[in-house]
C-alpha cells in the first residue's frame, strides 16, 4: 500500500466538534479531525486553539516525527526555532517544521487557532536545552 493510500474515509464538521484539553500542551485545546483513525496512525491532523488566559511557559523541546506542518487560521502565535529565531505566525501563516529542530512556543493571542498535520500521528516529544 502506498503511503498516500488511506484505508478509511472521514469527514469532520466544526458544528459537531469537541475540543479536549488532554493534549501535548495544557494551554491549548485539541480537536481531532479523524485522520489518525482513517490512516491507521500514519498521519494525524487536529485543530489547536488557545485556552484564553493561559500562557506558554516557553519550554524548549523537539519532536521526533517524519512530517509536521502548522497553518494558523486565526489570531497569532510566536514560535522560536533553533537557528531561525522568533517568528510571528498570523492567520494565513504556514510553517513546515523539520524533525528534531529545537523550538518553543513563546506566546500567543487568546483567540489563536491553528491546524497541525503530522506523520506519524503518535510521536515522541522531548524537552531540550536552549540552543
N, C-alpha and C positions, 0 to 999 in steps of 0.2 A: 504494500500500500504506500502510495506517495505521501510525503509529509503534508502536502496540501489537501489530500483527501480527508474528508471528515466523515466519521461513521454515523453522525447524527445531525439533526436539524433542530434549530432553536430560534425562537423569537422572544425578545424581552421588551415589554411595554412599560413606559415610565409611569403610567397611571395606576398600574397594579404592582409597582415595585416597592421593595422594602430595603432600607439601609440598615446595616448592622454595625455596631461598634466593635465587634470582635474582628480585629484585623491586625496588620503589622504595626500600626501606629495608633495610640489611643486618642489622639487629637483629630483623627479622621474617622469618617464612617464609610462603609463599603457596600456597594450594590453589585452583586454578582450578575453577570449577563448570560449565564448558561453555557458559555463557550467551553469551560472546563469539562462539563459532562458530555457535551456534543463531540469533543475531540479526544475523549478518554485521557484528559490531562496533558495533551501535547501543547495546548495553548490555554491561556486564561485571559479574560477581559472583564474589567469592572469599572464602575464609576466610583470615584473617590470624592468625597466632599468634606469640607472643614466642619468641625464641631464649633459653633460660634462661642467665642470667649476662651477657647483653649489654644495655647501656643505650643510650638515645637520647641523641644529642648536643644535642637541643633546638633544632635549626635551624629558624628561621622560613622559611616558604615559602607559595606559593599554587599552586592548581590551576586550570587553565582547562578547564572542562567544563560540561555542562548540568545535571547532577544528581549528587549524592554523598550517600549515606546510610550511616551506620555503626550497627550493632547489636551490642552486647557480649554474648557468650554465656557467658563465664566470666572470672574474675579481674577486674582493674580497669586502667584507663589514665587518665592525666591529660593533657588537651589544654588549650592556652591559645589563645584566639581574640581577634583584634583587636576591641576594643570590648565584649567579653563576659567577659574574664577567664579564669581557670582553672576547669575543670570536671572533677570526678572521675566517670568513666563506669564503672559496675559492671555485673555481669550483669543484663541486662534494660534497660539504658540505651540510648537511641537518639538520634542527632543527625542533623539534616538540615543539611548544611554548604553555604552558598551559594558559587557560583563566585567565585574571586578573593579570598575572605576570607583575610587573613594569619593563619596559625596554626602551631602546633608541638606535637609530641608531647613532653611533659616527662618523664614516667616511666611505668612500667607494672610489673605483677606478672609474675613468671616464668611464671605459668600463664594469662596474658591470651590470650584468643581472641575474635575478632570477625568479623562478616560485613560486607563493604562492597559496596554496589551503586552503580555509576557509569554515566553516559552522557555521551559515548560510552565504549567500552571503553578506547580509547587516548586519552590526553590529555596536555597539557603541564604540567609542574611546574617552577616557577622559585623559586630562593632569593629571600628578601625581607629587607629591613631590619626590625628590630623596630619595632612601632607606637609 
